[in-house]
Amino acid sequence: MAVARVTTIVASSKNSWQDAADQGFKRASKTLRGITGLRVLEETAHVEKGKITEYRIRMQVTFVLEG
């Protein structure tokens, strides 16, 4: 039997929502072992002077607890 935990993280990128998700996953992988999936909950953007300057996502990362 496995027990999993879900944690919510926010990531951003100046390039795209996809890049924000990739960067968030990459960073989460440095400290969370046993990641089995992620779910993007929300995509938002910061706008300045009529242009998108930053793409942001809020996502849940699921990982299996050890032990």
C-alpha positions as CSV (number, residue, x, y, z in Angstrom):
1,M,0.0,0.0,0.0
2,A,1.3,3.5,-0.9
3,V,0.4,6.7,0.7
4,A,0.7,9.9,-1.3
5,R,0.8,13.6,-0.4
6,V,-0.3,16.6,-2.6
7,T,1.3,19.9,-2.2
8,T,0.5,23.2,-4.1
9,I,3.3,25.3,-5.6
10,V,3.3,28.5,-7.7
11,A,5.8,28.9,-10.5
12,S,6.5,31.7,-13.0
13,S,8.3,32.3,-16.3
14,K,8.9,35.2,-18.6
15,N,8.4,32.9,-21.6
16,S,5.2,30.8,-21.3
17,W,2.8,28.9,-19.1
18,Q,4.5,25.6,-20.3
19,D,7.9,27.0,-19.3
20,A,6.4,27.9,-15.9
21,A,5.2,24.4,-15.4
22,D,8.5,22.9,-16.5
23,Q,10.4,25.2,-14.1
24,G,8.1,24.4,-11.3
25,F,8.4,20.7,-11.8
26,K,12.2,20.9,-12.2
27,R,12.4,22.8,-8.9
28,A,10.0,20.5,-7.0
29,S,12.1,17.5,-8.2
30,K,15.1,18.8,-6.3
31,T,13.5,18.4,-2.9
32,L,10.5,16.0,-3.4
33,R,11.2,12.3,-4.1
34,G,8.7,10.0,-5.7
35,I,6.7,12.5,-7.7
36,T,4.0,10.7,-9.6
37,G,2.1,13.5,-11.2
38,L,1.1,17.1,-11.3
39,R,-2.1,19.1,-12.0
40,V,-2.2,22.6,-13.2
41,L,-4.9,24.4,-11.3
42,E,-4.7,27.9,-12.6
43,E,-2.8,30.0,-15.2
44,T,-2.5,33.7,-14.7
45,A,-0.3,36.4,-16.1
46,H,1.2,39.7,-15.0
47,V,0.6,42.5,-17.5
48,E,2.5,45.8,-17.8
49,K,1.8,48.5,-20.4
50,G,-0.5,46.2,-22.4
51,K,2.0,43.3,-22.6
52,I,2.4,40.0,-20.7
53,T,5.6,40.3,-18.6
54,E,5.2,37.1,-16.6
55,Y,3.3,33.8,-16.9
56,R,2.3,32.2,-13.6
57,I,0.8,28.8,-12.8
58,R,-0.5,27.3,-9.6
59,M,-0.1,23.5,-9.6
60,Q,-0.5,20.5,-7.3
61,V,2.4,18.0,-7.2
62,T,1.6,14.5,-6.0
63,F,4.4,12.4,-4.5
64,V,4.5,9.0,-2.6
65,L,5.6,9.2,1.0
66,E,8.6,7.0,1.9
67,G,8.8,4.5,4.8
